[in-house]
Amino acid sequence: MAKWNEYGLKTGTSARDEVLILDSDTNTNKRITVEDIQEFSNGKMLEKENSTLSTEAKTLIGAINEVDAKNNAQDESLEAIEKKFSSYVKKTDVDSTLSVAGSPADAKVVGERFKSNEKVIAELADKKITKFYASSQGNTHLPDSDKGKIQDMFLYGKSEQVQYKGKNLLNPQAQTQTKSGVTLTANGDGTYTVKGTATEDTLFPVNSIGVEANKTYRLVGCPSGGSNAKYNMIMQDTVNWSTAFDYGSGVNKSYSESYTIMVSIQIKSGVTVNNLIFKPMLTTDTTATYDDFEPYVGGIPSPNPEYPQEIKTVVNPVVKVRGKNLFDFEKFKGTEVVRGSVDYDENGLTLTSTGEDCYTLFLHTDKVLKIPVKYGKTYTLSWKASNDLSGNIVVFFDGKTADYVTVNNANVKKSVFKIPVNKTFITIRFGVLRSGNTIRYYDIQLEENIDSTSYEPYTEQSVTLPYTLYAIPVSTGGNVTIDGQQYVADYVDVERGKLVRMCKEVEYNGDENWELQSINENNIANFRIYEKMFLGFKGLSDKLLLQTDTIQYISREGIYINDTFVVYIRISKNRNISTATEFKSFLSKNPIRALFALSTPKEIDLTPEQIQAYKSLSTNYPVTNIEVSSEQLDGYTIFNYPISMAEGWNYVKQQLNDNRDYIYDMDLQSAEAYVNSEYAVALTELEVM
């Protein structure tokens, strides 16, 4: 037998090829085909488990069968989905109108529709219910405000003119003087302030005046509390020395003949008076009281040419938006002190006294902080102090020593007060009572409230309008009502960016084309001029009262405008005026200003900078104070402002008669669900932005 390596090599293998193997059972050599060997190997391989397989079955055949079964299940599922989908979609009925139910939408049309609605969608996103808005209704103190932009602002003009009936016949002539320990101070308006202790019976003659026979006159003006033994006012004729006394309630007296009488103020010996205000008035109004005082204006109604009355308006208005703290410490810094020294820091002042009763200056000057306030409102001034040493904190109404409230730092750290009638501002002083003591006052806060709240620094936004806003008070036909009074008023419409002129100021100086219309039986000359722009029966003048009757009923001077655009000025012929030339000469020396309502409003564009400045104004949380101050009168504003969510929901609850309590600081998802479920109906009735 040849050796193994001596046999030839066969290329290619057939299933019928044979190989020689050792039979392990008989220990003999036997032949076997390649096919038998393959079948034996396949069987062993299929039976063998393989732990690396990811299927549940671990044999090769089992794994194959398992995978095959899953593929069949997926095929069946896809077939079911396709069948289900085909039941909804009609592939041949694409809807380009986006209105056919059950048909697929045209993708191009949908895209164009979304594109056209982008602006609307953006606006809706801006107007989602994130804030409630309320109208200010002209209020300047907003205790329910939230942080946010002021919207829809209107700014109105206003006017004021003092007019008198002319019932005071006494023209006071007494000047400021001191006599027998008493000082009489002329206040410039016909009234007198008296202070001191009289060392003897002291008379201050006011003036003399002629009275008619058989006519009753009333003397009034002595402050209450007077008597024959203390103080009083006297009227005494200079012939018979007949005397009548006013002790505070007024006194009437008739004279049988025409006399000259003297009116005087009297302080009795030994009596001390402290800033008593005397208001001397002699009148034929036999019911007049101390509070009915009028200054002397010639004994005839005023305004008149000799006693004109200024027409005050809103000049260069400044809109200020502030938080709840009304005390502007930055402006208070630099206030000087008496009998001591002061150091100012970021939010406080340190006072050191070098004498008894050291204090900051408070009298009304340009260097003293004036804080605007409203009559009848209650305010609270609060502060913190470095110690409880004695020091007077004093609030002065209108910056005058005659009217004030005071508290001591040793006892309290706040002062609560109500604004008296006719008071428009306050000044404040801080003090140290004892020499050598030091007190630091800080976190100073003034708020319109009946008690103090947590301290907040002073904040302010302001916008100035370089215009004068005029207004005319009317009984009907006004475009705004302020404190119950209607006005035809100029106004600013911020949203439209317009200044709307409703009034026009004119001055007649004799250069106009005046003509005489008539002279009536009362010697009143009626001069006229034709205007083309003014409404009838509405106006003001600095030197004449507005009249509403035609010339035959007129007995006094005045100004009149009818409904056909004719302006009449009525002047007494007793002034030696009976021709147009004489009247023009009179006007050249005595120009007459008048304010009339325009028949057609005139609009003026605000600048972009002005509009932006107004629209940037925003309210504060939780309190906002707003004012419209000017060089003469405060203006008037109304606007919409954001209120707190709690206040907004409280309004909604009122509409639903819902008394439950709710949480307002929930997360957005919960809040949306809350709105949708509870308040869908109410919100449709509430203006929100």
Secondary structure, 3 states (H helix, E strand, C coil): CCCHHHCCCCCCCCCCCEEEEEECCCCEEEEEEHHHHHHHHHHHHHHCECCCCCCCCCEHHHHHHHHHHHHHHHHHHHHHHHHHHHHHCCCCCCECCCCCCCCCECHHHHHHHHHHCHHHHHHHHHCCCCCEEEECCCCCEECCECCEECEEEEEECCCECCCECCCCCCCCCCCCEEECCEEEEECCCCCEEEEEECCCCEEEEEEEEEECCCCEEEEECCCCCCCCCCEEEEEEECCCCCEEEECCCCEEEECCCCEEEEEEEEECCCCEEEEEEECCEEECCCCCCHHHCCCCCCCCCECCCCCCCCCECEECCEEEEECCCCCCHHHHCCCCEECEEEEECCCEEEEEECCCCEEECCCCCCCCCCEECCCCCEEEEEEEECCCCCCEEEEEECCCCCCEEEEECCCCCEEEEECCCCCCEEEEECEECCCCCEEEEEEEEEECCCCCCCCCCCCEEEEECCCEECEEEECCCCCEEECCEEEEECEEECCCCEEEEEEEEEEECCCCCCEEEEECCCCEEEEEEECCCEEEEEEEECCCCECCCCHHHCCCCEEEECCCCEEEEEEEHHHCCCCHHHHHHHHHHCCEEEEEEEEEEEEEECCHHHHHHHHCCEECCCCEEEEEECCCCCCEEEEEEEECHHHHHHHHHHHHCCCCCCCCCCCHHHHHHHHHHHCHHHHHCCCEC
